[in-house]
């Protein structure tokens, strides 16, 4: 059974004077425990898709499923929607827009208060959630004193405290510096790997997408590619047509090939690319780099 699924969904914004579709017949399934990156140019529809998964938006046409249940049907109750949102947490782009309390631990507890979690259990969960994102020492701090990356980790802790099965990150690293981005991605990657939490990340950073199990490409409201990072980023020409880049390390291989170097361009991680360039050097010069 699919954990989350959209089936032939369409979506149009009511205030769109051109009446264009943000999503145009997208069918996408996510398995429990997967780490999926969704990429696309600005306005491609990728954030709209994320909001459909969380039921922040309802599809204009088509259906959204959670654990096999059609959440676009007329018999879905408020309790059903409540259950989905409790299990599919969402972290947005600007961490300042997500923090509501003046103390970190109180902010992490806010969502649980809305769920009616008993006070004793709440204290345990706050402690565990802050430990999970490496922010225990900041429990008594004011969020305003934290860096962008630290604030985003607090936002993630607030979601984790509600014990979700899935976290959706809607361009959650877009406003962070490189160190902050790495902190957040390292955190969610570890939660996926060690705790089995399903992760869906919406990003325009190709290096982040390359770390996922799957990469999905949305272009002009349509799903055009879906596969492993190696499979997707092998479509260099198509990605460029969609106004997308490839991971920086992979781009280096394409640049070398464009300059006449005979080299395969199927590697995407820095280590893979370094090994490929080193092997090419050894083939041409023999021995080691010091030889």
N, C-alpha and C positions, 0 to 999 in steps of 0.2 A: 504493500500500500504506500502511495506517495504521502509524504509528510505535508507538503504544501503543493498546490497545483493551480495554474490558471488554464482554462479550457476555452480557446478561441475568444479571448477577451478583446473588446474594443472600449476605448474611453475617449470622450470629448469633453473639454472644459466649457462650461456654459458661457463664460465671458470671452471665448475665442471668437472674435468677429469674423474670422475667415472660415469658421466651422470646420477646421481641420481636426483630424484624429490624433491624439497623443499616443494612442496604442491602436494597432490595426491587425486584429486577429492573432494575438500572441497566445501560444500554448507552451507552457513551461512547467516542469515538475521538479521538485526538490526532495531528495530522500533525507530521512532522519540521519543526522550526524554529518551531513555533507558540508563542505566549505565552498560556497559558490560566489564568484565575482561576476557582477553584471556591469558591462562597460558600454559606452556610447558617447557620441558628441553631445554638447549642450543642446537640450531640447529634443533629444532622441526618444525620450519616453521612459528611460530607465528608473527615474525617481517615481514616476507615476506608477510603474509596475510594483515598486517596493510598497507604496501606499495601498495598493490593492491587496497585497499579501497580508497587510496588517488591518485591513478593512477601514482605514482612514478614508478611503474612497471606495465607492461601489462601481463596478463596471457598467458602462452604457449598454453593452451586450456581452454575452458569454458568462462564464461561471468561475468562481473562486472556491477551491476545496481545501479544507483542513482536516487531515486524518480521514479522508474519504467522504466527508460530509460537505454538501453543497451549501456554502454560506451566502450564495446569491439567490437562494430560493425564498419564496414568500413565507415559509413556515419557520424561518430562523428567528429566534427570540433575542431579546436584549441580553438574557443570561448566556446564550450561545456566543454572542459577540464579546461579552465580558470575558468568557473563558478563553476565547482565541487570543484576545489582547493580553491576557495574563500570561499566556504561554509563548506568544510571539512578541518579544519586546523590540522597541525601535529606538535607535540613537540617531539624532539628527546632526546637521552640519555644524551649527554654532553652539558650542557648549554653554555659553552664557545664557542662551534662551531655554536651557533645560534645567538650570539650577534655581531652586525656589527658596531654599533655606539659607540661613546665615552661618550655619555650622555644617561641616561635611557629613558627620554621622546623622544629623537630622535630615539632610537632603536625601541620603541613601534610604532612610526610613519612610520618606514621604509616600512612595508608592504603596508600601505595605500598609500604611495607615488607611489608605483608600480601600485596600482589600480586606480590612478588618482583622489583620494578623494580631494575635495576642501579644501584649507588651513583652513578656519574657522571651517568646519566640523571635520577636522583632530584634531584640538586642543580640541574640545569637546570630541571626541572619546578617545584620549589619556588620558584625565582626568578621564573619566568614567572607562576605562579599568584598569588604575592603582588603582583606588578606589576599583574595583571589586576584585583585588587580594591583597589588603592591602598594596600597595607599593607607595601610594601618596606622602609620605614624602621623598621618594628617587628619585623623578622625575628629580632633577638637579644633582644627584650623578653620578659618574663614575661607570659603571658596574663592573670594576675591583676591586672596593672596597667592593662589595657585597659578601655575602656567597653563597654557591652553591644553597641552597633552594631559596634564594632571586632572584638569576639569573634565576632560572627556572620559578619563578613567573613572572618575567619580560618577559620571552619568551612566557608564556601563555597570558600575557597582550597584546603582539604584535599580537597574533592570535585573541584574543577577539576584538581588535580594528577594525578588518576587518569584524566584525559582522557575524561569522560563525554559522551554525546550529549544528556543530559537532566538537569536539576536539578529536584527536587521540593522546594518549601518548605512544610513543614507548620506553618502559623501561626508562621513564623520571625521575624516582627516583633512578635508579641503582647506580649512582655515588654520591648520597647524604648521609649525616649522618641521624640517626633516626629522629632528630628534623626537618631537611630539608624535609625528606620524608613525615612526618606528615603534615607540612605546605602545601606542594603541593597537597596532597590527600585531605586535608580539603578544600582547595580552589576549586578543581574541583568538589568535592562532593556538595559543596554549590552552585556552578554554575549550576550543574545538577538539584538540588532540587529547587532552587529559580528562575532560569531563563530558565529552561527547555532545556538546552543545552545537546545534545546527547554526551555521553562520552564513548569512547572505550579505555581501558587501557591495554597495553601489559606489563605484570609484572611477575617476579619470586618470589615476596613476597606474600606469601599466606595470611598474615594478611590484605594486601591491597585488594586482590581479594575478600576476605570475605565481604568487604563493598559494593560490587557491587550488582546490581539487578540480574544479570546473570553471571555465570562463564562458560567459554568455554575452553575445554582442547584439545590442539593439540599435537599429538604424532607421530613423524616420518612422518610428512606431512599430517596426517589424523585427522579429527575431531572425537574424541572418546567419549566425554561427553559434555553435554550442559544442564544446568538447574540452579536452584537457588543455592546459596552457600551451603545451607543445603543438597540439593540433590546431588550435586557434591562431596562435602567433606565426604559424607557418604560412598563413594567408596574408603575406605582407602587402601585396598589391591591393587586395580587397580592403584591408584595414585602412590603407592610405586613402582609398577612394571614399571611405566612410569618415574621413578626417580624424583618424585615430593613429596613434603611434604604436610602437612595439617597445618592450622593455629596453632600457638603454644598452645593456650588454648585447642584446640581439641586434639592436640598431648598428652597433659597431661592426658586426659581421657583415651586414648588408652594405655598409659603407666600404669595407675592405673589398667585398666582391665587386662593387661598382667601380672600384679603382683598379680592377684587373687581377686581384688576388684570387687564386683558385681555392676556395674554401666553402664548405657547407654552411648553411645559415639556419640549421635546425636546432641550435642550442639557445637557451634563453636565460639561464641563471649565470651570475658572474663566474662561479666556479667552473661550469661547463664551458663557457666561452674562453676562460683562461686556459683550460686544458686543451681546447681545440687550437688556440693560437700557439701554445707551447709545442704541441705535436707538429704543427706546420713548420715552426722554426727548426725543430730537430730534424725534420725530414729534409729541409733545405740545407741546413748547415751541419747536421750530424752532432751527436753527443748532447751534452747539457748546455745550458746557457753560459756556463763558464768554460766550455770546451772550445 
